[in-house]
Amino acid sequence: MTYEEIVSKVRDAVKDLDLSSAPEHAAFQFNITGEGEGAFYVEVNNGQINVEPYEYFDRDILVYTSAADLIDVLEGRNDIVNANLSGKITAEGDLRKAEFLKNLGKAKAAKAPAKNAVAKKPAAKKTTAKKAPAKKTTKK
């Protein structure tokens, strides 16, 4: 996998993330080692997310990983916590902002439609308005 393919795959993976619990601003630089080597960043800013193929010098967190391990996390085959505990991903910096990274890989699962789920429309209620009979008046 090339560096450009990795950045593109990360862009696709994070575009649908729920950013409601994300910090106001956080910048994560990913240093990819091995195949597709290079650096790129993911920036969360006021509910918007950007992925760019550049270093981010004023970053909050610096993450080191291989492309294969990052793709495993993005595709839900591994989660960021297990990858970190097993040494496949290492991070340094303001790790309080790393909570956002736990959502990587969850967006793909959320987008997958549930099997055998059929959307049903609620039945329309039929209402009939009854009119009161008109009163007859007689003149005397």
Chimera marker file (.cmm) of the C-alpha trace (Angstrom):
<marker_set name="trace">
<marker id="1" x="0.000" y="0.000" z="0.000" r="1" g="1" b="0" radius="0.5"/>
<marker id="2" x="1.345" y="3.423" z="-0.901" r="1" g="1" b="0" radius="0.5"/>
<marker id="3" x="1.471" y="6.453" z="1.357" r="1" g="1" b="0" radius="0.5"/>
<marker id="4" x="-1.251" y="8.176" z="-0.705" r="1" g="1" b="0" radius="0.5"/>
<marker id="5" x="-3.523" y="5.122" z="-0.382" r="1" g="1" b="0" radius="0.5"/>
<marker id="6" x="-3.066" y="5.108" z="3.391" r="1" g="1" b="0" radius="0.5"/>
<marker id="7" x="-4.006" y="8.794" z="3.713" r="1" g="1" b="0" radius="0.5"/>
<marker id="8" x="-7.017" y="8.260" z="1.454" r="1" g="1" b="0" radius="0.5"/>
<marker id="9" x="-8.159" y="5.227" z="3.467" r="1" g="1" b="0" radius="0.5"/>
<marker id="10" x="-7.902" y="7.196" z="6.720" r="1" g="1" b="0" radius="0.5"/>
<marker id="11" x="-9.887" y="10.078" z="5.176" r="1" g="1" b="0" radius="0.5"/>
<marker id="12" x="-12.653" y="7.691" z="4.142" r="1" g="1" b="0" radius="0.5"/>
<marker id="13" x="-12.684" y="5.989" z="7.550" r="1" g="1" b="0" radius="0.5"/>
<marker id="14" x="-13.005" y="9.146" z="9.641" r="1" g="1" b="0" radius="0.5"/>
<marker id="15" x="-15.366" y="11.212" z="7.513" r="1" g="1" b="0" radius="0.5"/>
<marker id="16" x="-18.460" y="9.713" z="9.193" r="1" g="1" b="0" radius="0.5"/>
<marker id="17" x="-17.219" y="9.676" z="12.782" r="1" g="1" b="0" radius="0.5"/>
<marker id="18" x="-19.535" y="11.054" z="15.434" r="1" g="1" b="0" radius="0.5"/>
<marker id="19" x="-17.643" y="14.066" z="16.735" r="1" g="1" b="0" radius="0.5"/>
<marker id="20" x="-20.123" y="15.001" z="19.451" r="1" g="1" b="0" radius="0.5"/>
<marker id="21" x="-17.748" y="13.839" z="22.203" r="1" g="1" b="0" radius="0.5"/>
<marker id="22" x="-14.580" y="15.058" z="20.490" r="1" g="1" b="0" radius="0.5"/>
<marker id="23" x="-12.540" y="17.802" z="22.134" r="1" g="1" b="0" radius="0.5"/>
<marker id="24" x="-12.904" y="21.334" z="20.836" r="1" g="1" b="0" radius="0.5"/>
<marker id="25" x="-9.525" y="20.984" z="19.108" r="1" g="1" b="0" radius="0.5"/>
<marker id="26" x="-7.127" y="18.072" z="18.844" r="1" g="1" b="0" radius="0.5"/>
<marker id="27" x="-4.364" y="17.291" z="16.380" r="1" g="1" b="0" radius="0.5"/>
<marker id="28" x="-2.930" y="13.809" z="15.898" r="1" g="1" b="0" radius="0.5"/>
<marker id="29" x="0.126" y="13.147" z="13.785" r="1" g="1" b="0" radius="0.5"/>
<marker id="30" x="0.559" y="9.598" z="12.510" r="1" g="1" b="0" radius="0.5"/>
<marker id="31" x="4.051" y="8.450" z="11.602" r="1" g="1" b="0" radius="0.5"/>
<marker id="32" x="3.704" y="5.353" z="9.430" r="1" g="1" b="0" radius="0.5"/>
<marker id="33" x="6.652" y="2.971" z="9.461" r="1" g="1" b="0" radius="0.5"/>
<marker id="34" x="7.522" y="0.314" z="6.893" r="1" g="1" b="0" radius="0.5"/>
<marker id="35" x="5.447" y="0.034" z="3.717" r="1" g="1" b="0" radius="0.5"/>
<marker id="36" x="3.867" y="3.380" z="2.804" r="1" g="1" b="0" radius="0.5"/>
<marker id="37" x="6.156" y="5.217" z="5.221" r="1" g="1" b="0" radius="0.5"/>
<marker id="38" x="5.362" y="8.859" z="5.881" r="1" g="1" b="0" radius="0.5"/>
<marker id="39" x="3.603" y="11.294" z="8.195" r="1" g="1" b="0" radius="0.5"/>
<marker id="40" x="0.088" y="12.709" z="8.051" r="1" g="1" b="0" radius="0.5"/>
<marker id="41" x="-2.266" y="14.335" z="10.506" r="1" g="1" b="0" radius="0.5"/>
<marker id="42" x="-5.858" y="14.119" z="11.647" r="1" g="1" b="0" radius="0.5"/>
<marker id="43" x="-7.206" y="17.365" z="13.092" r="1" g="1" b="0" radius="0.5"/>
<marker id="44" x="-10.506" y="17.755" z="14.909" r="1" g="1" b="0" radius="0.5"/>
<marker id="45" x="-11.624" y="21.349" z="15.224" r="1" g="1" b="0" radius="0.5"/>
<marker id="46" x="-15.080" y="22.389" z="16.454" r="1" g="1" b="0" radius="0.5"/>
<marker id="47" x="-16.828" y="19.331" z="15.041" r="1" g="1" b="0" radius="0.5"/>
<marker id="48" x="-14.924" y="19.299" z="11.745" r="1" g="1" b="0" radius="0.5"/>
<marker id="49" x="-12.313" y="16.702" z="10.840" r="1" g="1" b="0" radius="0.5"/>
<marker id="50" x="-9.394" y="17.098" z="8.444" r="1" g="1" b="0" radius="0.5"/>
<marker id="51" x="-6.880" y="14.537" z="7.261" r="1" g="1" b="0" radius="0.5"/>
<marker id="52" x="-3.871" y="15.982" z="5.447" r="1" g="1" b="0" radius="0.5"/>
<marker id="53" x="-0.596" y="14.468" z="4.185" r="1" g="1" b="0" radius="0.5"/>
<marker id="54" x="1.677" y="16.735" z="6.204" r="1" g="1" b="0" radius="0.5"/>
<marker id="55" x="3.409" y="16.838" z="9.557" r="1" g="1" b="0" radius="0.5"/>
<marker id="56" x="1.651" y="18.790" z="12.310" r="1" g="1" b="0" radius="0.5"/>
<marker id="57" x="4.310" y="20.439" z="14.420" r="1" g="1" b="0" radius="0.5"/>
<marker id="58" x="1.966" y="21.795" z="17.108" r="1" g="1" b="0" radius="0.5"/>
<marker id="59" x="0.230" y="18.425" z="17.561" r="1" g="1" b="0" radius="0.5"/>
<marker id="60" x="-1.357" y="17.088" z="20.720" r="1" g="1" b="0" radius="0.5"/>
<marker id="61" x="-0.461" y="13.443" z="20.113" r="1" g="1" b="0" radius="0.5"/>
<marker id="62" x="2.171" y="11.704" z="18.002" r="1" g="1" b="0" radius="0.5"/>
<marker id="63" x="1.280" y="8.149" z="16.972" r="1" g="1" b="0" radius="0.5"/>
<marker id="64" x="3.746" y="5.581" z="15.592" r="1" g="1" b="0" radius="0.5"/>
<marker id="65" x="2.404" y="2.548" z="13.734" r="1" g="1" b="0" radius="0.5"/>
<marker id="66" x="2.643" y="0.489" z="10.577" r="1" g="1" b="0" radius="0.5"/>
<marker id="67" x="0.102" y="0.913" z="7.803" r="1" g="1" b="0" radius="0.5"/>
<marker id="68" x="-1.188" y="-2.649" z="8.323" r="1" g="1" b="0" radius="0.5"/>
<marker id="69" x="-1.822" y="-2.098" z="12.041" r="1" g="1" b="0" radius="0.5"/>
<marker id="70" x="-3.559" y="1.230" z="11.424" r="1" g="1" b="0" radius="0.5"/>
<marker id="71" x="-5.773" y="-0.309" z="8.715" r="1" g="1" b="0" radius="0.5"/>
<marker id="72" x="-6.693" y="-3.140" z="11.122" r="1" g="1" b="0" radius="0.5"/>
<marker id="73" x="-7.920" y="-0.523" z="13.586" r="1" g="1" b="0" radius="0.5"/>
<marker id="74" x="-9.773" y="1.485" z="10.932" r="1" g="1" b="0" radius="0.5"/>
<marker id="75" x="-11.535" y="-1.611" z="9.600" r="1" g="1" b="0" radius="0.5"/>
<marker id="76" x="-12.504" y="-2.838" z="13.059" r="1" g="1" b="0" radius="0.5"/>
<marker id="77" x="-10.273" y="-5.937" z="13.167" r="1" g="1" b="0" radius="0.5"/>
<marker id="78" x="-8.443" y="-4.464" z="16.162" r="1" g="1" b="0" radius="0.5"/>
<marker id="79" x="-9.127" y="-1.545" z="18.459" r="1" g="1" b="0" radius="0.5"/>
<marker id="80" x="-6.753" y="1.240" z="19.347" r="1" g="1" b="0" radius="0.5"/>
<marker id="81" x="-6.455" y="0.219" z="23.015" r="1" g="1" b="0" radius="0.5"/>
<marker id="82" x="-5.478" y="-3.399" z="22.240" r="1" g="1" b="0" radius="0.5"/>
<marker id="83" x="-3.105" y="-2.238" z="19.511" r="1" g="1" b="0" radius="0.5"/>
<marker id="84" x="-1.438" y="0.090" z="21.998" r="1" g="1" b="0" radius="0.5"/>
<marker id="85" x="-1.218" y="-2.536" z="24.733" r="1" g="1" b="0" radius="0.5"/>
<marker id="86" x="0.346" y="-5.031" z="22.328" r="1" g="1" b="0" radius="0.5"/>
<marker id="87" x="2.893" y="-2.450" z="21.116" r="1" g="1" b="0" radius="0.5"/>
<marker id="88" x="1.554" y="-2.286" z="17.554" r="1" g="1" b="0" radius="0.5"/>
<marker id="89" x="0.709" y="1.373" z="18.054" r="1" g="1" b="0" radius="0.5"/>
<marker id="90" x="2.548" y="3.753" z="20.344" r="1" g="1" b="0" radius="0.5"/>
<marker id="91" x="1.537" y="7.281" z="21.230" r="1" g="1" b="0" radius="0.5"/>
<marker id="92" x="3.036" y="10.197" z="23.094" r="1" g="1" b="0" radius="0.5"/>
<marker id="93" x="1.708" y="13.586" z="24.075" r="1" g="1" b="0" radius="0.5"/>
<marker id="94" x="-1.539" y="14.767" z="25.659" r="1" g="1" b="0" radius="0.5"/>
<marker id="95" x="-3.158" y="11.355" z="25.998" r="1" g="1" b="0" radius="0.5"/>
<marker id="96" x="-6.311" y="12.870" z="27.533" r="1" g="1" b="0" radius="0.5"/>
<marker id="97" x="-7.227" y="13.824" z="23.980" r="1" g="1" b="0" radius="0.5"/>
<marker id="98" x="-6.641" y="10.259" z="22.810" r="1" g="1" b="0" radius="0.5"/>
<marker id="99" x="-10.181" y="9.312" z="23.866" r="1" g="1" b="0" radius="0.5"/>
<marker id="100" x="-11.250" y="10.427" z="20.391" r="1" g="1" b="0" radius="0.5"/>
<marker id="101" x="-9.001" y="7.781" z="18.853" r="1" g="1" b="0" radius="0.5"/>
<marker id="102" x="-11.076" y="5.039" z="20.487" r="1" g="1" b="0" radius="0.5"/>
<marker id="103" x="-13.803" y="5.816" z="17.952" r="1" g="1" b="0" radius="0.5"/>
<marker id="104" x="-11.597" y="4.883" z="15.011" r="1" g="1" b="0" radius="0.5"/>
<marker id="105" x="-13.037" y="1.797" z="13.397" r="1" g="1" b="0" radius="0.5"/>
<marker id="106" x="-16.455" y="2.276" z="14.972" r="1" g="1" b="0" radius="0.5"/>
<marker id="107" x="-17.771" y="4.445" z="12.150" r="1" g="1" b="0" radius="0.5"/>
<marker id="108" x="-17.546" y="1.570" z="9.692" r="1" g="1" b="0" radius="0.5"/>
<marker id="109" x="-19.584" y="-0.678" z="11.968" r="1" g="1" b="0" radius="0.5"/>
<marker id="110" x="-22.174" y="2.040" z="12.448" r="1" g="1" b="0" radius="0.5"/>
<marker id="111" x="-22.577" y="2.506" z="8.685" r="1" g="1" b="0" radius="0.5"/>
<marker id="112" x="-23.218" y="-1.196" z="8.015" r="1" g="1" b="0" radius="0.5"/>
<marker id="113" x="-26.942" y="-1.885" z="7.642" r="1" g="1" b="0" radius="0.5"/>
<marker id="114" x="-28.521" y="-4.367" z="10.002" r="1" g="1" b="0" radius="0.5"/>
<marker id="115" x="-29.388" y="-7.711" z="8.399" r="1" g="1" b="0" radius="0.5"/>
<marker id="116" x="-33.025" y="-8.577" z="7.915" r="1" g="1" b="0" radius="0.5"/>
<marker id="117" x="-34.095" y="-5.146" z="9.049" r="1" g="1" b="0" radius="0.5"/>
<marker id="118" x="-37.002" y="-3.846" z="7.056" r="1" g="1" b="0" radius="0.5"/>
<marker id="119" x="-38.049" y="-0.282" z="7.485" r="1" g="1" b="0" radius="0.5"/>
<marker id="120" x="-41.780" y="-0.093" z="7.944" r="1" g="1" b="0" radius="0.5"/>
<marker id="121" x="-43.808" y="2.998" z="7.504" r="1" g="1" b="0" radius="0.5"/>
<marker id="122" x="-46.406" y="3.620" z="10.163" r="1" g="1" b="0" radius="0.5"/>
<marker id="123" x="-49.916" y="2.926" z="8.931" r="1" g="1" b="0" radius="0.5"/>
<marker id="124" x="-51.772" y="6.055" z="8.037" r="1" g="1" b="0" radius="0.5"/>
<marker id="125" x="-54.729" y="6.703" z="10.299" r="1" g="1" b="0" radius="0.5"/>
<marker id="126" x="-57.995" y="7.117" z="8.511" r="1" g="1" b="0" radius="0.5"/>
<marker id="127" x="-60.166" y="9.727" z="10.034" r="1" g="1" b="0" radius="0.5"/>
<marker id="128" x="-63.652" y="10.512" z="8.964" r="1" g="1" b="0" radius="0.5"/>
<marker id="129" x="-65.245" y="13.658" z="10.127" r="1" g="1" b="0" radius="0.5"/>
<marker id="130" x="-68.893" y="13.337" z="10.902" r="1" g="1" b="0" radius="0.5"/>
<marker id="131" x="-71.027" y="16.384" z="10.364" r="1" g="1" b="0" radius="0.5"/>
<marker id="132" x="-73.840" y="17.130" z="12.681" r="1" g="1" b="0" radius="0.5"/>
<marker id="133" x="-77.159" y="17.191" z="10.865" r="1" g="1" b="0" radius="0.5"/>
<marker id="134" x="-78.354" y="20.684" z="10.076" r="1" g="1" b="0" radius="0.5"/>
<marker id="135" x="-81.244" y="21.894" z="12.251" r="1" g="1" b="0" radius="0.5"/>
<marker id="136" x="-84.444" y="22.555" z="10.462" r="1" g="1" b="0" radius="0.5"/>
<marker id="137" x="-86.190" y="25.757" z="11.318" r="1" g="1" b="0" radius="0.5"/>
<marker id="138" x="-89.736" y="26.501" z="10.493" r="1" g="1" b="0" radius="0.5"/>
<marker id="139" x="-91.244" y="29.944" z="10.171" r="1" g="1" b="0" radius="0.5"/>
<marker id="140" x="-94.535" y="30.659" z="11.966" r="1" g="1" b="0" radius="0.5"/>
<link id1="1" id2="2" r="1" g="1" b="0" radius="0.2"/>
<link id1="2" id2="3" r="1" g="1" b="0" radius="0.2"/>
<link id1="3" id2="4" r="1" g="1" b="0" radius="0.2"/>
<link id1="4" id2="5" r="1" g="1" b="0" radius="0.2"/>
<link id1="5" id2="6" r="1" g="1" b="0" radius="0.2"/>
<link id1="6" id2="7" r="1" g="1" b="0" radius="0.2"/>
<link id1="7" id2="8" r="1" g="1" b="0" radius="0.2"/>
<link id1="8" id2="9" r="1" g="1" b="0" radius="0.2"/>
<link id1="9" id2="10" r="1" g="1" b="0" radius="0.2"/>
<link id1="10" id2="11" r="1" g="1" b="0" radius="0.2"/>
<link id1="11" id2="12" r="1" g="1" b="0" radius="0.2"/>
<link id1="12" id2="13" r="1" g="1" b="0" radius="0.2"/>
<link id1="13" id2="14" r="1" g="1" b="0" radius="0.2"/>
<link id1="14" id2="15" r="1" g="1" b="0" radius="0.2"/>
<link id1="15" id2="16" r="1" g="1" b="0" radius="0.2"/>
<link id1="16" id2="17" r="1" g="1" b="0" radius="0.2"/>
<link id1="17" id2="18" r="1" g="1" b="0" radius="0.2"/>
<link id1="18" id2="19" r="1" g="1" b="0" radius="0.2"/>
<link id1="19" id2="20" r="1" g="1" b="0" radius="0.2"/>
<link id1="20" id2="21" r="1" g="1" b="0" radius="0.2"/>
<link id1="21" id2="22" r="1" g="1" b="0" radius="0.2"/>
<link id1="22" id2="23" r="1" g="1" b="0" radius="0.2"/>
<link id1="23" id2="24" r="1" g="1" b="0" radius="0.2"/>
<link id1="24" id2="25" r="1" g="1" b="0" radius="0.2"/>
<link id1="25" id2="26" r="1" g="1" b="0" radius="0.2"/>
<link id1="26" id2="27" r="1" g="1" b="0" radius="0.2"/>
<link id1="27" id2="28" r="1" g="1" b="0" radius="0.2"/>
<link id1="28" id2="29" r="1" g="1" b="0" radius="0.2"/>
<link id1="29" id2="30" r="1" g="1" b="0" radius="0.2"/>
<link id1="30" id2="31" r="1" g="1" b="0" radius="0.2"/>
<link id1="31" id2="32" r="1" g="1" b="0" radius="0.2"/>
<link id1="32" id2="33" r="1" g="1" b="0" radius="0.2"/>
<link id1="33" id2="34" r="1" g="1" b="0" radius="0.2"/>
<link id1="34" id2="35" r="1" g="1" b="0" radius="0.2"/>
<link id1="35" id2="36" r="1" g="1" b="0" radius="0.2"/>
<link id1="36" id2="37" r="1" g="1" b="0" radius="0.2"/>
<link id1="37" id2="38" r="1" g="1" b="0" radius="0.2"/>
<link id1="38" id2="39" r="1" g="1" b="0" radius="0.2"/>
<link id1="39" id2="40" r="1" g="1" b="0" radius="0.2"/>
<link id1="40" id2="41" r="1" g="1" b="0" radius="0.2"/>
<link id1="41" id2="42" r="1" g="1" b="0" radius="0.2"/>
<link id1="42" id2="43" r="1" g="1" b="0" radius="0.2"/>
<link id1="43" id2="44" r="1" g="1" b="0" radius="0.2"/>
<link id1="44" id2="45" r="1" g="1" b="0" radius="0.2"/>
<link id1="45" id2="46" r="1" g="1" b="0" radius="0.2"/>
<link id1="46" id2="47" r="1" g="1" b="0" radius="0.2"/>
<link id1="47" id2="48" r="1" g="1" b="0" radius="0.2"/>
<link id1="48" id2="49" r="1" g="1" b="0" radius="0.2"/>
<link id1="49" id2="50" r="1" g="1" b="0" radius="0.2"/>
<link id1="50" id2="51" r="1" g="1" b="0" radius="0.2"/>
<link id1="51" id2="52" r="1" g="1" b="0" radius="0.2"/>
<link id1="52" id2="53" r="1" g="1" b="0" radius="0.2"/>
<link id1="53" id2="54" r="1" g="1" b="0" radius="0.2"/>
<link id1="54" id2="55" r="1" g="1" b="0" radius="0.2"/>
<link id1="55" id2="56" r="1" g="1" b="0" radius="0.2"/>
<link id1="56" id2="57" r="1" g="1" b="0" radius="0.2"/>
<link id1="57" id2="58" r="1" g="1" b="0" radius="0.2"/>
<link id1="58" id2="59" r="1" g="1" b="0" radius="0.2"/>
<link id1="59" id2="60" r="1" g="1" b="0" radius="0.2"/>
<link id1="60" id2="61" r="1" g="1" b="0" radius="0.2"/>
<link id1="61" id2="62" r="1" g="1" b="0" radius="0.2"/>
<link id1="62" id2="63" r="1" g="1" b="0" radius="0.2"/>
<link id1="63" id2="64" r="1" g="1" b="0" radius="0.2"/>
<link id1="64" id2="65" r="1" g="1" b="0" radius="0.2"/>
<link id1="65" id2="66" r="1" g="1" b="0" radius="0.2"/>
<link id1="66" id2="67" r="1" g="1" b="0" radius="0.2"/>
<link id1="67" id2="68" r="1" g="1" b="0" radius="0.2"/>
<link id1="68" id2="69" r="1" g="1" b="0" radius="0.2"/>
<link id1="69" id2="70" r="1" g="1" b="0" radius="0.2"/>
<link id1="70" id2="71" r="1" g="1" b="0" radius="0.2"/>
<link id1="71" id2="72" r="1" g="1" b="0" radius="0.2"/>
<link id1="72" id2="73" r="1" g="1" b="0" radius="0.2"/>
<link id1="73" id2="74" r="1" g="1" b="0" radius="0.2"/>
<link id1="74" id2="75" r="1" g="1" b="0" radius="0.2"/>
<link id1="75" id2="76" r="1" g="1" b="0" radius="0.2"/>
<link id1="76" id2="77" r="1" g="1" b="0" radius="0.2"/>
<link id1="77" id2="78" r="1" g="1" b="0" radius="0.2"/>
<link id1="78" id2="79" r="1" g="1" b="0" radius="0.2"/>
<link id1="79" id2="80" r="1" g="1" b="0" radius="0.2"/>
<link id1="80" id2="81" r="1" g="1" b="0" radius="0.2"/>
<link id1="81" id2="82" r="1" g="1" b="0" radius="0.2"/>
<link id1="82" id2="83" r="1" g="1" b="0" radius="0.2"/>
<link id1="83" id2="84" r="1" g="1" b="0" radius="0.2"/>
<link id1="84" id2="85" r="1" g="1" b="0" radius="0.2"/>
<link id1="85" id2="86" r="1" g="1" b="0" radius="0.2"/>
<link id1="86" id2="87" r="1" g="1" b="0" radius="0.2"/>
<link id1="87" id2="88" r="1" g="1" b="0" radius="0.2"/>
<link id1="88" id2="89" r="1" g="1" b="0" radius="0.2"/>
<link id1="89" id2="90" r="1" g="1" b="0" radius="0.2"/>
<link id1="90" id2="91" r="1" g="1" b="0" radius="0.2"/>
<link id1="91" id2="92" r="1" g="1" b="0" radius="0.2"/>
<link id1="92" id2="93" r="1" g="1" b="0" radius="0.2"/>
<link id1="93" id2="94" r="1" g="1" b="0" radius="0.2"/>
<link id1="94" id2="95" r="1" g="1" b="0" radius="0.2"/>
<link id1="95" id2="96" r="1" g="1" b="0" radius="0.2"/>
<link id1="96" id2="97" r="1" g="1" b="0" radius="0.2"/>
<link id1="97" id2="98" r="1" g="1" b="0" radius="0.2"/>
<link id1="98" id2="99" r="1" g="1" b="0" radius="0.2"/>
<link id1="99" id2="100" r="1" g="1" b="0" radius="0.2"/>
<link id1="100" id2="101" r="1" g="1" b="0" radius="0.2"/>
<link id1="101" id2="102" r="1" g="1" b="0" radius="0.2"/>
<link id1="102" id2="103" r="1" g="1" b="0" radius="0.2"/>
<link id1="103" id2="104" r="1" g="1" b="0" radius="0.2"/>
<link id1="104" id2="105" r="1" g="1" b="0" radius="0.2"/>
<link id1="105" id2="106" r="1" g="1" b="0" radius="0.2"/>
<link id1="106" id2="107" r="1" g="1" b="0" radius="0.2"/>
<link id1="107" id2="108" r="1" g="1" b="0" radius="0.2"/>
<link id1="108" id2="109" r="1" g="1" b="0" radius="0.2"/>
<link id1="109" id2="110" r="1" g="1" b="0" radius="0.2"/>
<link id1="110" id2="111" r="1" g="1" b="0" radius="0.2"/>
<link id1="111" id2="112" r="1" g="1" b="0" radius="0.2"/>
<link id1="112" id2="113" r="1" g="1" b="0" radius="0.2"/>
<link id1="113" id2="114" r="1" g="1" b="0" radius="0.2"/>
<link id1="114" id2="115" r="1" g="1" b="0" radius="0.2"/>
<link id1="115" id2="116" r="1" g="1" b="0" radius="0.2"/>
<link id1="116" id2="117" r="1" g="1" b="0" radius="0.2"/>
<link id1="117" id2="118" r="1" g="1" b="0" radius="0.2"/>
<link id1="118" id2="119" r="1" g="1" b="0" radius="0.2"/>
<link id1="119" id2="120" r="1" g="1" b="0" radius="0.2"/>
<link id1="120" id2="121" r="1" g="1" b="0" radius="0.2"/>
<link id1="121" id2="122" r="1" g="1" b="0" radius="0.2"/>
<link id1="122" id2="123" r="1" g="1" b="0" radius="0.2"/>
<link id1="123" id2="124" r="1" g="1" b="0" radius="0.2"/>
<link id1="124" id2="125" r="1" g="1" b="0" radius="0.2"/>
<link id1="125" id2="126" r="1" g="1" b="0" radius="0.2"/>
<link id1="126" id2="127" r="1" g="1" b="0" radius="0.2"/>
<link id1="127" id2="128" r="1" g="1" b="0" radius="0.2"/>
<link id1="128" id2="129" r="1" g="1" b="0" radius="0.2"/>
<link id1="129" id2="130" r="1" g="1" b="0" radius="0.2"/>
<link id1="130" id2="131" r="1" g="1" b="0" radius="0.2"/>
<link id1="131" id2="132" r="1" g="1" b="0" radius="0.2"/>
<link id1="132" id2="133" r="1" g="1" b="0" radius="0.2"/>
<link id1="133" id2="134" r="1" g="1" b="0" radius="0.2"/>
<link id1="134" id2="135" r="1" g="1" b="0" radius="0.2"/>
<link id1="135" id2="136" r="1" g="1" b="0" radius="0.2"/>
<link id1="136" id2="137" r="1" g="1" b="0" radius="0.2"/>
<link id1="137" id2="138" r="1" g="1" b="0" radius="0.2"/>
<link id1="138" id2="139" r="1" g="1" b="0" radius="0.2"/>
<link id1="139" id2="140" r="1" g="1" b="0" radius="0.2"/>
</marker_set>
